[in-house]
Amino acid sequence: MSDTKRDIRNFVVETFLFGQDAGLTNETSFLEQGIVDSTGVLELVAHLERTYSIKVKDEELVPDNLDSIDSIANFLATKRA
């Protein structure tokens, strides 16, 4: 697992799952599983912007970019390219 995916996983587990991994995979949909709500998305974006020195535009706030560990890692790779 890449360092980016490990960081995202750790943030999600600590922030939204209260330290309980509960079978979270890199493909698990945060929305379908009720892990992250609309307020949580803002918290997640703030973490990504701080940690990876990126700016997430309003039009980028879509599930394709932010709904799983894999989708976030892919989104970050695109932003940093």
Secondary structure, DSSP 8 states (H G I E B T S, - for coil): --HHHHHHHHHHHHHHSTT--TT--TT--TTTTTS--HHHHHHHHHHHHHHHT----GGG-SHHHHSSHHHHHHHHHHHH-
